Amino acid sequence: MSRFLMLRAGCAVTALCLAMPALAQTTPIPDAGDAGDQGAYHDAQANIVVTAIIPRKQGDILSGTSVITGQKLTRELRSTIGETLARQPGVSATSFGPNASRPVLRGFQGERVRILTDGIGSFDVSNTSVDHAVAINPLTADRIEVLRGPAALLYGSSAIGGVVNVIDSRIPRRVPDEPVHIDAIGTYGSASNERTGSGEIEVPLSDKFVVHFDGSYTKTGNLDTGSYILTPALRAQAAASGDPEIEGLSTLRGKLPNSAAETWEVAGGAALITDGGNLGFSVAHTDNFYGVPVRYATEAGGEAEQVRLHMKQDRVDMRAELPVNGSLLESIRFRAGFADYQHQEIEDTGAVGTTFYNQSMESRLELVQAKRGGWDGAVGAQYFTRKFYVVGEEKFLPRNQTDQIGVFTLQSIDLGTTRVEVGGRFEHTDVSADADATLFNPSYDRSFDTVSGSIGASHELAPGWRLGLNLSRTERAPSAEELFARGNHAGTQAFEVGNPNFGKEKSWGVEGTLRGQGEGYTISLSAYHNWFSGYIYDALVDDSACMAVNGGAELDFPCYQYNQADARYMGFEAETTVKLAQVGGYAINFDGVADYVRATIKGNGPAPRIPPLRLLGGLEAQGDRLSLRGEVEHSFAQNRTAVRETDTDGFTLVNASLSWKPLKGNDRTTLTLSANNIFDVEARRAASFLKDYAPLPGRDIRLTARLSI
């Protein structure tokens, strides 16, 4: 562990030790989402959204939300956060092979989606490129919350697309009643010969102090796609190439080359939990070694590399909460994290071509106001710093640093049948880059002040039914990658060029919601429209644009240039559940999801990599101990594509699962057998940069055992 991380780990431990005497005379308090079930978030509290700063029921939030926990999380669990969430409303995934899949929210990805762990960033470089994996392991999740729309802006101006918050128990939230508490999960998946094991243990050392340890290991082979690797158009190009080696690609099918992975993780934490407050910390190490699917050359003279990435991260986290219970403040919450990250991009010869280094720190202070009549709210401040640099022959960024400080507030007034909410955030961002002769870059120092805000209201139309409307104005500072990129990136096989003169990205947004629930049904509808000025996007352009910043030299990869223009995003999400019947001890339930995004860049046409219309329906027989589910997901063809972007065919996936709770009275010990893509169809996601070269998994039989005692 670096001195950078050791220093901050020492600070966290010291703070914990200093606070213990003051907190040691009181008894535990429950967390906002804690239902007393083994220290994890219980399914009964699944509709409480804690990421909303002030914990709210889903129906009371003025934007689209999803909460995944319990049996649903076990069924949906995959090795990446993107694939774990891909069936939620408004969510797709980058699907850059099976090992690097990041969530896509409302068509937004990269810099416009924040991936958090318990409210603090992932401290990786997954936002810089789609081949970089997220350094958050879904196996550790007790609960995952997704906020789409304006509510997410309280976590940063880069969250305009939304926030994914993975909530775990590495910093314990309660002291277990039993002498030792154990949670474990094991999975086998046939499509990639996936073997996964994860376990955690919590031991109370007193009635107020608990320690936590966890570890996980995953190993996969090359992914079985059940179909051709290349699209029909690329297969035709390969067959006509005249090169016997390239011609062989026209029949390549089944296993996806260079998609195997091996990942392990260990962590430990401790917390002091009393009714006078709680304070805790955790330390974790992650090691992920995975392959990036090959972007094959289908014409003679083209270059195709089999790149593997070896990612490591050391991380320290701290959380504290102090109940005030005063007339002005209800509580004070503090959250901080520090990480030292690096990954190596290893060429097919075994040589290390490029290494990425990232040191990040983020802290967040929230002052939760005491409720006064119908008025409640919170104010807070957030600080983030990142030192990022790349070393090696395919360095595409100079050494750079980002420093950001923000202040924010959310105020809510409950007027009975009507609730009004106002939110605001001010952010100051400094982005600097060192001079780098190899990239033809002078030094740069840019500063941006951004202001974002929203105002909205919801009205109760009838008992259980609420109609909401939210108006937002947002500003975002460009990232270091958007400003300073100038070079080859082997993982995505692209020559990337940024623009250091970019201004702020600004937008207006409006979102309407309708939510209702009654005896045996729920329904949630959201529709939104965003108008951007200075929207930053990357596009495949003629090589001449990149050669101009490459000293006139020929390029190894296609040229992708960041540009700025006006843009429009609009779409909707719909979700419903209906109890159809009660047959003996089984409830027969139907659930459905529909979502759609349409995005246009003024003067350029459709935005790149936008998910098409999607429909998903499931039928489930749910009993106390046994549940049987079948579902069908249909993604329509995406023919509305950016310049030089290929169309994506539609596909239909059929899935089924059987879940059994073998221990009476223990809902968290389950066996789940699932069959995904039962008919082994060829499926490619329109949001994927690599869709023409890497289809989704073919038929995948998964067996998952979860134990909680």
C-alpha positions in Angstrom: 0.0 0.0 0.0 1.3 3.4 -0.9 2.3 6.1 1.6 -0.6 8.1 0.2 -3.0 5.4 1.3 -1.3 4.5 4.6 -1.4 8.1 5.8 -5.2 8.3 5.3 -5.7 4.9 6.7 -3.9 6.0 9.8 -6.1 9.2 10.0 -9.2 7.1 9.9 -8.0 4.7 12.6 -6.9 7.6 14.8 -10.2 9.3 14.4 -12.0 6.1 15.4 -9.9 5.6 18.5 -10.3 9.2 19.6 -14.0 9.0 19.3 -14.5 5.7 21.1 -14.5 7.1 24.7 -17.1 9.7 23.9 -19.4 7.1 22.2 -18.9 4.1 24.4 -21.7 4.6 26.9 -24.7 4.3 24.6 -26.6 1.6 22.7 -27.0 0.9 19.0 -29.4 2.8 16.7 -30.8 1.3 13.5 -29.8 2.6 10.1 -32.4 4.2 7.9 -32.7 1.1 5.8 -31.9 -1.5 8.5 -34.8 -3.8 9.4 -32.7 -5.8 11.8 -32.0 -8.6 9.4 -28.4 -9.8 9.9 -27.1 -6.2 9.3 -28.3 -6.1 5.7 -31.0 -4.1 4.1 -34.2 -6.2 4.4 -36.6 -6.7 1.5 -39.4 -5.1 3.5 -37.5 -1.8 3.3 -36.8 -2.2 -0.4 -38.9 0.8 -1.4 -36.9 3.2 0.9 -34.2 5.0 -1.1 -31.3 6.1 1.1 -29.3 7.5 -1.8 -31.8 10.4 -1.9 -29.9 12.0 1.1 -33.2 12.2 3.0 -34.5 8.6 3.0 -37.7 8.5 0.9 -40.1 6.0 -0.3 -39.6 5.5 -4.1 -43.0 7.0 -4.8 -42.0 10.3 -3.2 -38.9 10.9 -5.3 -39.4 13.2 -8.3 -37.4 11.1 -10.8 -36.9 7.5 -11.8 -35.5 5.2 -9.2 -34.8 1.5 -8.8 -33.9 -0.5 -5.7 -32.5 -4.0 -6.0 -32.0 -6.2 -2.9 -32.7 -9.6 -1.5 -33.9 -12.4 -3.8 -34.0 -10.1 -6.8 -30.4 -9.1 -6.4 -29.4 -12.8 -6.1 -31.2 -13.6 -9.3 -29.7 -10.7 -11.3 -26.2 -10.9 -9.9 -23.4 -11.0 -12.5 -19.7 -10.4 -12.3 -20.0 -6.7 -13.4 -22.2 -3.9 -12.2 -23.4 -3.1 -15.7 -24.7 -6.6 -16.4 -26.2 -6.9 -12.9 -28.4 -3.8 -13.5 -29.1 -4.2 -17.3 -32.7 -5.3 -16.8 -33.7 -2.3 -14.7 -35.9 0.4 -16.3 -33.9 3.1 -18.1 -30.7 1.0 -17.7 -28.6 -0.6 -20.4 -24.8 -1.5 -20.3 -21.6 -0.8 -22.2 -21.0 -4.6 -22.5 -17.4 -4.3 -23.6 -17.1 -8.0 -23.3 -18.1 -9.9 -20.1 -15.5 -8.2 -17.8 -15.9 -4.5 -18.4 -19.6 -3.5 -18.4 -20.6 -0.2 -17.0 -24.3 0.9 -16.5 -25.8 3.2 -19.2 -28.6 5.4 -17.7 -31.1 7.0 -20.1 -28.6 6.7 -22.9 -25.8 8.4 -20.9 -22.6 6.7 -20.0 -19.0 7.6 -19.0 -18.7 11.0 -17.5 -22.4 11.5 -17.1 -23.0 8.5 -14.8 -21.5 8.2 -11.3 -20.8 4.8 -9.8 -20.7 5.0 -6.0 -20.1 2.7 -3.1 -22.1 3.9 -0.1 -22.3 7.4 -1.5 -18.6 7.8 -2.5 -16.9 7.3 -5.9 -15.4 4.0 -7.2 -12.0 5.7 -7.6 -11.1 3.9 -10.8 -10.7 4.9 -14.4 -13.9 3.2 -15.8 -15.2 6.7 -16.8 -12.2 7.3 -19.1 -12.8 4.3 -21.4 -15.3 1.4 -21.9 -12.6 -1.3 -21.6 -11.7 -0.2 -18.0 -13.6 -2.3 -15.4 -15.4 -0.7 -12.5 -13.5 -1.3 -9.2 -16.7 -2.2 -7.3 -17.6 -5.9 -7.0 -21.3 -6.6 -7.1 -20.7 -9.7 -5.0 -20.3 -7.5 -1.9 -23.6 -5.6 -2.4 -26.4 -5.9 0.1 -28.4 -3.5 -2.0 -28.0 -1.4 -5.2 -29.9 1.8 -5.8 -30.3 3.6 -9.1 -31.3 7.3 -9.3 -32.1 8.7 -12.7 -32.7 12.3 -13.4 -32.2 15.5 -11.4 -32.1 13.9 -7.9 -28.7 12.4 -8.8 -27.1 15.9 -9.2 -26.7 16.1 -5.4 -23.8 13.7 -6.0 -22.0 15.8 -8.5 -22.6 17.7 -11.8 -21.2 14.6 -13.7 -24.3 12.6 -12.5 -26.7 14.2 -15.0 -27.5 10.7 -16.4 -27.9 9.3 -12.9 -26.2 7.6 -10.0 -25.6 3.9 -9.2 -25.0 3.4 -5.5 -23.8 0.0 -4.3 -24.4 -0.4 -0.6 -22.4 -3.0 1.3 -21.7 -3.8 5.0 -17.9 -3.4 4.9 -18.3 -0.7 7.5 -20.9 -2.4 9.7 -24.2 -0.8 10.4 -25.3 -2.9 13.4 -23.9 -5.2 16.0 -25.0 -8.8 15.3 -27.1 -10.5 17.9 -25.2 -13.8 17.4 -21.5 -14.4 18.4 -20.5 -14.7 14.8 -22.5 -13.8 11.7 -21.7 -15.3 8.3 -22.9 -14.5 4.8 -21.6 -16.4 1.8 -22.5 -16.8 -1.9 -21.3 -19.2 -4.5 -22.1 -19.3 -8.2 -21.5 -21.5 -11.2 -22.3 -20.1 -14.7 -22.0 -22.3 -17.7 -21.6 -19.7 -20.5 -18.1 -18.8 -19.3 -17.4 -21.7 -16.9 -17.8 -19.1 -14.2 -16.8 -20.1 -10.6 -17.4 -17.6 -8.0 -17.1 -17.7 -4.2 -17.6 -14.8 -1.8 -18.0 -14.7 2.0 -18.1 -12.2 4.8 -18.0 -12.6 8.6 -18.9 -10.1 11.3 -17.9 -10.6 15.0 -19.1 -8.3 17.8 -16.2 -7.6 20.2 -18.7 -5.9 22.6 -22.3 -4.7 22.5 -21.1 -1.6 20.7 -18.1 -2.6 18.6 -18.1 -5.0 15.6 -15.4 -6.1 13.1 -16.0 -7.3 9.6 -13.9 -9.4 7.1 -14.8 -10.4 3.6 -13.2 -11.9 0.5 -14.2 -13.1 -2.9 -12.8 -15.0 -5.9 -14.0 -15.3 -9.4 -12.5 -17.2 -12.4 -14.0 -17.5 -15.8 -13.0 -18.9 -19.2 -13.8 -17.4 -22.6 -17.4 -16.6 -22.9 -19.7 -18.9 -25.0 -21.8 -16.6 -27.2 -23.7 -19.4 -29.0 -23.4 -17.5 -32.2 -21.1 -15.9 -34.7 -18.5 -13.5 -33.1 -18.7 -10.9 -35.9 -21.8 -9.3 -37.4 -23.0 -10.4 -40.9 -21.5 -7.3 -42.5 -18.0 -7.9 -41.0 -18.2 -11.6 -41.9 -18.8 -10.6 -45.5 -15.9 -8.3 -45.4 -13.6 -11.0 -44.0 -14.8 -13.5 -46.5 -14.0 -11.1 -49.4 -10.6 -10.1 -48.1 -8.5 -12.5 -50.1 -6.3 -13.1 -47.0 -6.8 -16.7 -45.8 -6.2 -15.8 -42.1 -8.8 -13.0 -42.3 -11.2 -15.2 -44.3 -11.2 -17.6 -41.3 -12.9 -14.9 -39.2 -16.1 -15.2 -41.3 -16.8 -18.5 -39.7 -15.6 -17.7 -36.1 -18.3 -18.5 -33.7 -19.0 -19.9 -30.2 -16.3 -18.9 -27.7 -15.4 -15.2 -27.5 -11.5 -15.1 -27.7 -9.6 -13.2 -25.0 -12.6 -12.8 -22.7 -11.4 -14.9 -19.7 -10.9 -13.3 -16.3 -9.6 -13.9 -12.7 -10.6 -11.6 -9.9 -10.0 -11.6 -6.1 -10.7 -9.2 -3.4 -10.2 -9.0 0.4 -11.4 -6.4 2.9 -11.7 -5.7 6.6 -13.6 -3.1 8.6 -14.8 -2.1 12.1 -17.4 0.1 13.5 -18.5 1.6 16.9 -22.3 1.7 16.9 -24.2 3.5 19.6 -27.3 5.5 20.1 -24.9 8.5 20.5 -23.6 8.0 17.0 -21.5 5.5 14.9 -18.1 5.6 13.5 -16.3 3.1 11.3 -13.7 2.4 8.6 -12.7 -0.3 6.1 -9.7 -1.2 4.1 -9.9 -3.2 0.9 -7.6 -4.6 -1.9 -8.9 -5.6 -5.3 -7.0 -7.6 -8.0 -8.7 -8.1 -11.5 -6.9 -9.7 -14.4 -9.1 -9.9 -17.5 -9.0 -10.0 -21.3 -10.6 -7.5 -23.7 -12.3 -9.0 -26.7 -10.5 -8.5 -30.0 -11.6 -5.9 -32.4 -10.6 -7.9 -35.5 -9.3 -6.4 -38.7 -11.4 -7.6 -41.6 -9.2 -5.9 -44.3 -5.6 -6.7 -45.2 -3.1 -4.6 -43.4 -5.4 -3.8 -40.4 -4.2 -4.3 -36.8 -6.0 -6.3 -34.1 -4.6 -6.7 -30.6 -5.4 -9.2 -27.8 -5.1 -6.8 -24.9 -5.4 -8.0 -21.3 -5.7 -5.7 -18.3 -4.4 -6.2 -14.8 -6.1 -3.9 -12.4 -5.2 -3.4 -8.7 -6.7 -1.0 -6.2 -6.0 -0.3 -2.5 -8.8 1.6 -0.8 -9.7 3.0 2.6 -13.2 4.2 3.6 -14.6 6.0 6.6 -18.2 6.7 7.7 -19.5 8.6 10.7 -23.0 9.7 11.9 -23.9 11.8 14.9 -27.5 12.2 15.9 -28.1 15.8 17.1 -31.9 15.7 17.6 -31.9 19.4 18.0 -34.4 22.0 16.9 -32.3 22.9 13.8 -30.3 19.7 13.0 -31.4 16.1 13.2 -28.1 14.5 12.4 -24.6 15.0 10.9 -23.2 12.5 8.5 -19.7 12.2 7.2 -18.3 9.9 4.5 -14.8 9.7 3.0 -12.8 7.4 0.8 -9.2 7.2 -0.4 -7.7 4.9 -3.1 -4.6 4.1 -4.9 -5.4 2.5 -8.3 -3.4 1.2 -11.2 -3.9 -1.1 -14.2 -1.5 -2.4 -16.8 -2.5 -3.0 -20.4 -0.7 -6.2 -21.5 -0.1 -6.9 -25.2 -0.5 -10.3 -26.8 3.3 -10.7 -26.6 3.1 -10.5 -22.8 4.8 -7.1 -22.6 3.3 -4.3 -20.6 2.4 -1.7 -23.2 0.7 1.0 -21.0 0.1 1.6 -17.3 -2.6 3.8 -15.8 -2.1 5.3 -12.3 -4.9 7.0 -10.4 -4.9 8.4 -6.8 -8.2 9.7 -5.6 -9.8 11.1 -2.5 -13.4 12.1 -1.9 -15.2 13.3 1.3 -18.8 14.3 1.9 -20.5 16.1 4.8 -24.3 16.2 5.1 -26.2 18.2 7.7 -29.7 16.7 7.9 -32.2 19.3 9.1 -34.8 18.6 11.9 -38.3 18.3 10.5 -40.3 21.4 11.3 -44.0 20.8 10.4 -43.9 19.7 6.8 -40.5 21.1 6.1 -37.3 19.0 6.0 -34.1 19.1 4.1 -30.3 18.7 4.1 -27.3 20.8 3.2 -23.8 19.5 2.5 -20.4 19.9 1.0 -18.3 17.5 -1.1 -14.6 17.5 -2.0 -12.9 15.4 -4.7 -9.4 15.2 -6.0 -7.8 12.9 -8.6 -4.2 12.6 -9.8 -4.2 10.6 -13.0 -1.4 9.8 -15.3 -0.5 7.2 -18.0 2.9 5.7 -18.8 3.8 3.7 -21.8 3.9 3.5 -25.6 0.2 4.1 -26.0 -0.1 7.0 -23.5 -3.1 9.1 -24.7 -3.3 11.5 -21.8 -0.7 13.8 -20.1 -0.3 13.8 -16.4 -3.3 15.6 -15.0 -5.1 16.6 -11.8 -8.7 17.4 -11.0 -9.8 19.2 -7.9 -13.4 19.8 -7.2 -15.4 21.3 -4.3 -19.2 21.5 -4.2 -21.9 22.6 -1.9 -25.5 21.5 -2.2 -28.9 21.5 -0.6 -32.2 19.8 -0.9 -35.3 21.4 0.7 -38.8 19.8 0.9 -42.1 21.1 2.0 -45.0 18.7 2.6 -48.3 20.5 2.2 -50.5 17.5 2.7 -51.6 16.3 -0.7 -48.8 18.3 -2.4 -45.0 18.1 -1.8 -42.6 20.7 -3.2 -38.8 20.1 -3.5 -36.0 22.5 -4.4 -32.4 21.4 -4.9 -29.2 23.3 -5.8 -25.5 22.7 -6.2 -22.5 24.9 -6.8 -19.3 23.4 -7.9 -15.8 24.7 -8.5 -13.5 22.5 -10.6 -9.8 23.0 -11.4 -8.5 20.7 -14.2 -4.8 20.9 -15.0 -2.4 19.0 -17.3 1.4 19.0 -17.4 3.3 19.7 -20.6 4.0 16.5 -22.5 6.2 16.7 -25.6 5.3 13.1 -26.7 1.6 14.2 -27.0 2.3 17.6 -28.5 0.6 19.1 -25.5 1.6 22.3 -23.7 0.6 22.7 -20.0 -3.0 23.7 -19.3 -4.8 25.0 -16.2 -8.6 25.3 -16.6 -11.1 26.4 -13.9 -14.9 26.1 -14.1 -17.7 27.3 -11.8 -20.9 25.4 -12.4 -24.4 25.9 -10.9 -27.2 23.4 -11.1 -30.6 23.4 -9.6 -34.1 21.9 -9.7 -37.6 22.6 -8.6 -40.4 20.2 -8.6 -43.7 19.2 -7.0 -45.8 16.1 -6.7 -49.5 16.0 -6.0 -51.7 13.2 -4.6 -54.4 12.6 -7.2 -56.1 9.9 -5.1 -55.0 7.6 -2.3 -51.9 5.8 -3.5 -51.5 7.9 -6.7 -49.1 10.8 -7.2 -48.4 13.0 -10.2 -45.0 14.8 -10.3 -43.2 17.4 -12.4 -39.6 18.5 -12.1 -37.7 21.3 -13.9 -33.9 21.3 -13.7 -31.0 23.5 -15.0 -27.5 21.8 -14.9 -23.9 22.7 -15.8 -21.0 20.3 -16.0 -17.3 21.0 -16.3 -15.5 18.9 -19.0 -13.3 16.1 -17.8 -9.5 15.8 -18.2 -10.1 13.1 -20.8 -12.5 15.3 -22.8 -10.0 18.2 -22.7 -6.6 16.6 -23.1 -6.8 13.2 -24.8 -4.3 12.9 -27.7 -3.1 9.5 -28.6 -3.6 5.8 -29.2 -5.7 3.7 -26.8 -5.2 0.0 -27.5 -8.0 -1.2 -25.3 -10.7 0.4 -27.5 -8.4 0.5 -30.6 -9.0 4.2 -31.1 -6.9 7.3 -31.5 -8.6 9.8 -29.2 -8.4 13.6 -29.4 -9.9 16.0 -26.9 -10.2 19.8 -27.0 -8.5 21.8 -24.2 -10.7 24.8 -25.1 -14.0 23.3 -24.3 -16.5 25.3 -22.3 -19.1 24.1 -19.8 -21.8 21.7 -20.8 -25.2 23.2 -20.0 -28.7 21.8 -20.1 -32.3 22.3 -19.2 -34.5 19.3 -18.3 -38.1 18.5 -17.5 -39.4 15.3 -16.1 -42.9 14.1 -15.3 -43.8 11.1 -13.1 -46.9 9.2 -12.3 -46.9 6.6 -9.6 -49.7 4.6 -8.2 -50.3 1.6 -6.0 -53.3 -0.3 -4.7 -54.5 -3.7 -3.8 -52.2 -6.1 -5.7 -50.6 -3.6 -8.1 -48.0 -0.9 -8.6 -47.3 1.3 -11.5 -44.5 3.9 -12.2 -44.2 6.1 -15.3 -41.5 8.7 -16.1 -41.0 10.9 -19.2 -38.2 13.3 -19.6 -36.7 15.8 -22.1 -33.2 17.4 -21.9 -31.9 20.3 -24.0 -28.1 20.6 -24.0 -25.9 23.4 -25.2 -22.2 22.7 -25.4 -22.9 18.9 -25.2 -19.5 17.0 -25.4 -19.5 13.8 -27.4 -17.0 11.6 -29.2 -17.4 10.7 -32.9 -15.6 8.6 -35.5 -14.1 11.1 -38.0 -11.6 11.1 -40.8 -8.0 10.3 -39.8 -6.8 13.8 -40.9 -8.2 15.3 -37.7 -6.1 13.0 -35.5 -3.0 13.1 -37.8 -2.8 16.9 -37.3 -2.1 16.4 -33.6 0.0 13.3 -34.2 2.8 15.2 -35.9 1.4 14.1 -39.3 2.2 10.5 -38.6 -0.1 7.7 -39.8 -2.5 6.3 -37.2 -2.6 2.8 -35.8 -6.3 3.0 -35.0 -9.4 4.9 -36.2 -9.7 8.5 -35.2 -12.3 9.4 -32.5 -12.6 13.1 -31.8 -14.4 14.9 -28.9 -16.7 17.7 -30.1 -19.1 20.1 -28.6 -22.6 21.0 -30.0 -26.3 21.4 -29.0 -28.1 18.1 -28.3 -31.6 16.8 -27.3 -32.3 13.7 -25.2 -35.9 12.5 -24.6 -37.4 9.3 -23.4 -39.6 7.4 -21.0 -39.6 4.5 -18.5 -42.5 2.4 -17.4 -42.7 -0.3 -14.7 -45.6 -2.2 -13.3 -46.3 -5.2 -11.0 -49.7 -6.9 -10.8 -50.9 -9.8 -8.7 -53.0 -11.9 -11.0 -54.2 -14.6 -8.7 -53.6 -16.6 -5.5 -53.3 -20.3 -6.1 -52.9 -22.2 -2.8 -49.8 -20.8 -1.1 -48.5 -19.1 -4.3 -49.1 -15.6 -5.5 -49.1 -15.3 -9.3 -47.5 -12.0 -10.2 -46.8 -10.2 -13.5 -44.1 -7.5 -13.8 -43.2 -5.4 -16.8 -40.7 -2.8 -17.9 -40.5 -0.6 -21.0 -38.0 2.1 -21.8 -36.9 4.2 -24.7 -34.4 7.0 -25.5 -34.1 9.3 -28.5 -31.0 11.5 -28.7 -30.0 14.0 -31.4 -26.9 16.1 -31.7 -27.7 19.3 -33.6 -26.1 19.4 -37.0 -24.7 15.9 -36.6 -27.8 13.6 -36.4 -28.4 10.9 -33.8 -26.1 10.6 -30.8 -23.9 7.5 -30.8 -24.6 4.3 -28.9 -28.1 4.9 -27.8 -30.2 1.9 -26.6 -33.4 1.2 -28.6 -37.0 0.6 -27.4 -37.1 -2.3 -25.0 -39.9 -4.4 -23.5 -39.5 -6.9 -20.7 -42.2 -9.0 -19.0 -42.1 -11.6 -16.3 -44.5 -14.0 -14.7 -43.7 -15.4 -11.3 -45.3 -17.9 -8.9 -44.1 -16.7 -5.5 -44.5 -18.8 -2.4 -43.0 -18.6 1.1 -40.2 -21.1 0.3 -40.3 -21.7 -3.5 -40.6 -19.3 -6.4 -40.7 -20.0 -10.1 -40.2 -17.2 -12.7 -40.2 -16.9 -16.5 -39.4 -13.7 -18.4 -39.1 -12.4 -22.0 -37.0 -9.4 -22.9 -37.2 -7.9 -26.4 -34.9 -5.2 -27.6 -35.9 -3.6 -30.9 -33.5 -2.9 -33.7 -31.5 0.3 -33.5 -31.4 1.9 -36.9 -31.2 5.5 -35.8 -27.4 5.6 -35.5 -24.6 8.2 -35.6 -22.5 8.9 -38.6 -20.3 5.9 -39.4 -22.0 3.9 -36.6 -23.4 0.5 -37.6 -27.1 -0.5 -37.0 -28.0 -3.1 -34.4 -30.4 -5.9 -35.0 -33.2 -6.6 -32.5 -33.3 -9.7 -30.3 -35.5 -11.5 -27.9 -34.1 -13.3 -24.8 -36.1 -15.8 -22.8 -35.1 -16.5 -19.2 -36.3 -18.7 -16.4 -35.4 -19.2 -12.7 -36.3 -21.3 -9.7 -35.5 -20.1 -6.2 -35.8 -22.2 -3.0 -35.4 -21.2 0.7 -34.3 -24.4 2.3 -34.2 -23.1 5.9 -37.6 -22.3 7.4 -37.6 -18.8 8.9 -34.4 -17.8 7.1 -35.3 -15.8 4.0 -31.7 -14.9 3.2 -30.5 -18.5 2.7 -31.5 -19.5 -0.9 -30.7 -21.8 -3.8 -31.4 -20.2 -7.2 -31.2 -22.1 -10.5 -31.6 -19.9 -13.6 -31.5 -20.4 -17.3 -30.7 -17.2 -19.3 -31.0 -16.8 -23.1 -32.6 -20.3 -23.2 -32.8 -20.3 -27.0 -29.2 -19.3 -27.5 -30.0 -16.3 -29.7 -27.4 -13.9 -31.0 -27.7 -10.6 -29.1 -25.8 -7.3 -29.3 -26.4 -4.2 -27.3 -26.6 -0.9 -29.2 -24.9 0.9 -26.4 -21.8 -1.2 -26.7 -18.7 0.2 -28.3 -17.7 -3.4 -29.2 -21.1 -4.6 -30.4 -20.0 -5.7 -33.8 -17.2 -7.8 -32.3 -18.5 -9.2 -29.0 -22.1 -10.5 -28.7 -23.8 -11.1 -25.4 -23.6 -14.5 -23.7 -25.4 -17.4 -25.3 -27.3 -19.9 -23.2 -26.2 -19.6 -19.6 -27.3 -22.0 -16.8 -26.5 -20.6 -13.4 -26.6 -22.1 -10.0 -26.3 -19.7 -7.1 -26.2 -20.6 -3.4 -26.5 -17.9 -0.7 -26.0 -18.6 3.0 -26.8 -16.3 5.9 -26.5 -17.5 9.5 
